[in-house]
Amino acid sequence: MKVGMRFWRAVGIPIVLAALAAMFSVAFFLTALIYQRAGLHPSPYLAQLINSLLGVSLWMLAIFTLGRYLAGKGTATLRQTFGPIIDALDRIAKGDFSIRLDEALFAAEDRRFRDNMVGELAKSVNHMAHELNQLENMRQEFISDVSHEIQSPLTSIRGFARALQNERMSPEERSHYLAIIETESVRLSRITENLLRLASLEARQVKFEPQPIRLDRQIRGLILACEPQWAGKGLEMDAELDEVTATADEDLLSQVWTNLIHNAIKFTPGGGRVCVALRRQDDRAEFRISDTGVGIAEEDRAHVFERFYKADKARQRSEGGSGLGLSIAKKIVEMHLGTIGLESEAGQGATFTVSLPLQFIVS
């Protein structure tokens, strides 16, 4: 870069001086021709002054004309280089995320610019279009899942409501159909409630107030609150809870523990076993819950935290699951700068592990 500047300084000054001398020469011959044709004989001083002014004017006119010419070529070059990028951004703004720029072609344009600016810009545009396209696909998939989940209970409610119009129906059948309608209404309400909760968590609009809490006391209370469910199925509930104090939002974490405990109870057959453990590992709290239930197949493990994903669709639908509980739990754990993981095999139970920092600094 410094060598190039020294070169242009060394070459540019002689060129400017030569151009200036040429313009003075043109001015001298031009004024001499005018004096001869007009029969004028100005004094040497006045003639020299006129020649100097005319020479400077011609030199400035030449510089201006050359500048306009070079600016026109520069504008055309910029338009040729950045025009496709501007068109691509315009298409992206209108919702066309399939646009892709030829990065190799734009990389070749970098010889006109410093620091690979054009190639990097084209690469960034392609990356943005790719990310927006993935986001749009997720949005469409989410809308499809929501429509499907809501349509299912609505179809049941509509069908049994129509059946209730049969005046010859017995009181027992009527009560049975009304109970189904109530169950499906509760399920529909739970879906919408979880959707609103998940949307609030993702938009960080939920109330989030971390404070020191005893995790062992919180988890023990939730296990006792679920006693009718696990005792009713004849499950063996083992709990080994060390005394652990962590900075966290008690209400939000309660949703995490409740979801994991309910899932373990739900998918463990009668007579099975659920084990809950809480340990302090250095500066983190580790919660583990294991069951002897149906387990989760390998192809499903990578998707269990996705919205509306159901590893056992028929079973969860019959028991009122919406596929949102683990998505909500994962979002809450991440809000606490923690992690949640799964270990499982089909038919051999599942183990969920939650790791949380003991000290959470609110930024």
N, C-alpha and C positions, 0 to 999 in steps of 0.2 A: 504493500500500500504506500509506504514512504518513498520507495523507489519510483513508483508511478507518478507521485506528486512532483518529485524532483525532475522527472523527465518532462512533464508538461510545463513546469516553470522554465526549464532550459529551452524548450522548443517554442513555447507560447509567446514569450517576450519578443524574440526576433520576428515572429509572424506578425504580431501586432504592429511592431515598428515598420516592417516592410509594407503592411497594408496602409499605414498612415502615410508613409512616403509616396506610395502609389496614388493615394487620393490627392495629395498635394501636387503631384505631377499632373494628374488629370485636371485639377483646378487651374494650374498655371497655363496649360495649353488651351483650356476652355476660355479663360478670361482673355488670353492673348488673341484668340479668334474673335471674340466679341468686340474687343477694342479695335481690331483691324476692320471689321465689317462696319462698325458704327463710327469709325474715324475719331475715336477718343484717344487722348494722351494724358492719362492721370499721372500724378507725381509718383516717384518710386515708392514713397512711404505708403500712399493710399493704395497703390497696386498690390504691394506686399500684404497690407491688411486685408484687402478683399480676397486675395489668393488664400491667405491663412484661414479666414472664416469659411470660405467655400470648401477648402480641403477638409476642415474639421466636420463640416456639415455632411459632405459626401461620405466621410469615414463613418460617422454615426448612422447615416442612412444604410450603409452597407452592413454594419453590425446589426441594426434592427431587422433588416431583411433576412440576414442569415439566421438570426435568433428565431424569427417567426417560422422559417423553414424547418429548422431543427426541432422547434417545439411541436410543429405539426407532425413530423415524423415520430417524435417521442410520444405524442398523444395516440397516434395510430398503433405504436408498439404496445403502450399500456392497454389500449382497448383490445388489441389482439390477445394479450397475455391474460388480463384480468376479466375480460368479457365473459368467458365460459364460467368462471367462478361466480360472478355476479348473477348470471342466469341460473346457475345451480342453487344459489341461496334464495333466489326468487321462487324457484319451484319448491324448495323445501318449505318456505314460508306459506305456500299455498297447499301444503299437505302431501306433496309428492316426495316420499322418503326413499324411493327406489333409485334416485339419481346417484351416479358414481362418476367421478372425474378420473381421467387417465393420469395417474400419478407419475408414471414414467415420462409422459409427454411434458408435464409441467416441471419435472425435475430438470429437463433439458433447457428450460427457459431460465434456470438459475444463473447461467453465465452472464445474464444481463443485470443481475441483482446480487447483492451481498448476502452472506449468511443463509443461503438456501431458502430464502423467504417464500418464493413461489411454490416450491415443492412442499414445504411444510404447511403452507396455507391450504393447498389442495388436499393434503393428507388429513388435515383437521376437518375440512368440510366433509370428506368421506366418512370420517369417524363420527361426526355429529349426525350425519344422515343415517348411519348404521344404528347408532344408539336410539335415535328417534323412531326408526322403523321397528326396533325391538320393543320400545315402549308402546307403540301403537298396536303391535301384535298382542302384547300383554293386556292392553286396555280392551281390545276386542274379545280376547279370551275371557277376561274378567266379566264383561257384560254378558257373554254367553253363559258362563257359570252361574251368575246371579239369576239370570232369567230362568235357567233350568231349575235351580234350587227353589225359587219362589213359585214357579209354575207347578211343581209337584204337589205341595200342600193345597194350592188353590184348586187343582183338579180334583183332589179328594174331597175338599169342602163342597165344591159345586156338585159333584156326583152324589154325595150322601144327602145334600140339601134337596136335590131333585127327588131322591128316593123317599124322603120324608113326606113328600106331597101325596104319597099313596095312602088313602084313607083306610085301607084294609090292613095296614101294617099293625102288628101286635105291639103292646106297650114295651115288651122286652126288646124287640127289634128297634123300636123307636129310641129307647134309652141307649142301646148299643151304638146306633148311628150318631146320636148326639154326642156320645163320649168320644167317638172318632173325630167328629168335627171340632170338638174342644181341643183334643190332642194336636190336631193339625194346625189349629189356630195358635196354640202355644208354640209349636215348632216354627211357624211363620214369624211370630213375634220374636223368637230367639234369634232367627237368622238376621232380621233387620237390626236387632239390638247389637249383635256381634259385628255386623257390617259398619254400623255407626261407630262402634268402639274402635274397630280396626282403622277406619278412616281418620278418626281423631288422633290415634297413636301415630299414624304415618305423617299426619300434618303437624305433629307436636302441639296439638291444641288441647290435649288432656292435662288435667291438673297433675303436676309432678313435684312432690315435696319430699325429697330424701331426708331422713332423720335416723338417728341410732335406734335400732329395734333388736329384740332378741328373736332371732330366726327360729331357734329351737322351740320357743313357746308358741310362736305363730303356727308352725307346722304341726305341733302336737295338738293344738286346738282344732285345726282343720281336719286332722285324722279322726278325732273324737266326734266332730260334727258329721262325718261321713259314716259313723258306726252303723246306722240302720242299713246302709247299702252293703257294706262288706260283711256285716254279721248276718244279714238276710240271705246272702249267698253262701254262707258257711266258709268264708275265706279266713285264712290265718294272716293276721296283720302284725308284722314285726317292725318295730321302730327303734333305731339306735341314733339318738340325737345328742350330739355334744353341745355344750353351752357355747353359742356363737352369737356375737353382737356385730351387726353390720349397718352401714349407713344406706338406707334404701327407702323407697316409698312403700309403706305397709299395704295400702289398698291395692296397688298395682301388683305387687308380688303375691298377694293373696290369690289373685286370678291365676297366676302361674302354677302355684302349688295345687290349687283346687282342680285345675284342668288336668294336671298330670296324675293326681290321685284318682280322680273320677275315671280317667281313661284306663288306668291300671285295674280298677275294680270292674269296669264295664267289660273289658276284654279278657278277664281271667275267669275260667269256668268255675262252677261251684266246687268247693273243697280245695281250691288252689291257694296260692300264697303270694302276698305282696310284701316286699321289704323296702323300708324307707330308712335312709341313712343321711346324717348331716355331719360333716367333718370340717375342721379348720386346717387348711393347707397353706402354711406360711401367711401371706397377706391376702388370702382368698378363702371364701367359704364354698365348699363343694357339697351339693345335694344330689343324691342318687336314689332313684326309685326303680325297683325291679319287680317283675311279675312272672308268673308261670302260665301266662295266657297264650293266645293264638300266635303271637309274634308277628313280624313284618317281613315280607319277602325282600330279597336283595334289590329287585327292580323298583320297589316302592320306597326304600329307605331314603333315597336322595330327594324324594318329593314330599315327604310327610309334613314339612313345614310350609308348603305352598298353600295358598288360599284355595279352599274347596276340594283339596285333594283327599281322597279316601282310599286307603289301602284295601279295605273290605267294604265295598260300596253297599252291597245288599245288607250287611249286618249293621253298618252305621245308620243307614236310612231307616231301618226298622226300629232302631233305638233312638232316633231323633237327632243324630249327629249332623252337623252342617259342614264339617271340614274346615272350620275357622279357628277352633280353639288353639291348636298348636301354632298357627300363624300369629295369633294375638300373644301367646306366651313368648314366642321368639322375639317379637317386637319389643315387649316389655323388658326382657332380659338384655337386649341390645341397648335399650335406653339406660340401663344400669351399667353399661360397658362390660357386660358379661357374655358368656357363651352358653349354648345349649346344644347337646349332641345326643345321638342315639346309637345303641348297639342292639342288634336283634337278628334273629333268624326265624324263618317261618316255622311255626309249631313249637318254638322253644322260648317263648316269652320275649320280653323287651326290657331294656334298661335305658332310662333317660338320665342324663347328667347335666346339671346346671352349675356353672362356676361363676361366682360373683366376687368383685373386689370388696374387701371389708370397709375400705374408706372410699367414698364416692365424692369427688370434688365437683360441685355445681359450677359450670362455666357460665 
